[in-house]
Amino acid sequence: MNIVAIPAVSLHPILAHQGGWDEILLVAGPIAVIVGLLALVKRRIDAQMNVASTESNDPEQGSSDDVDRSAFDSRSDSA
């Protein structure tokens, strides 16, 4: 039976305090993921707001600017 020695590759030298860059990645990685997710959510919300504003300004359905706002004015004009 021939036993061949295979050198084991250890990750210890790679992950063991290489000047602090690995700790920076452990902090910056999750922060980058959170910032990316927030940017994605903001982009989706902005897109939904644009769709909603174009639907509300559709001339066939009437605009919200057609409402007589003087009926909602609580100030008295008798001064």
N, C-alpha and C positions, 0 to 999 in steps of 0.2 A: 504494500500500500504506500503510495507516494503522497506525502503531505507537503503541500506548497505553502510557503509562508507568504501571506498577503499583508502588506503593510496597512495598518489601520489609519484611516484619516480622522484626525481629531479636530473637532470644531472649537475646542477650548482656546487655542491661540488666536483664533479669529474673533471670538466673542469676549475675550478677557481684557478689558480695559485698554483699548487701543487709543489712548490719548483723549478719551471722552466722546468721540464721534458716535460710538454705539449708544451711549446714554442720550445723546442729542436726538438720535433717530427714534429712540423709545418715547421721547416726549413730542418731537416734531411730527412724527408719523400720525398719531391719533389727532393732533391738532389740525393737520392738513386734511385728514378725512372729514372732520367736522366742518371745517371751512368750505370744503368742496360740497358737502351735503347742503349746507346753508345756502350756498350760491345756486345750487340746483333747485331748491325749494323756492328761493326768491324769483328765479327765472320763470318757474311754472306759475307762481302767483301773479307775476306781472303779465304773463301771457293770458291768464284767465281774466284779469282785470281789463286788458285791451279788448278781449272778445266781448265781455259784458258791456263795456262802454260803446263799442260799435253797434251792439244789438240795441242799446237804449237810445242811440241816436239814429236809428233806422227811420227814414221818413215815412215808410208805409205803416209803421206801428205807432208813430207819434213820438215826439221827443218829450223828455221831462221838462224842457224849457217852455212848453206850451201851457203849463199850469199857471193860473192867475195867482201870483204870490201876494197880491194885496189882501186876499181873504185870510192869509195866515199872519199878516202883520198885526202884532198885538199893541203897537203904539197908537195912541189917539192922535188924530190929525187936528183936533180942535185945540189950538194953542193960543 
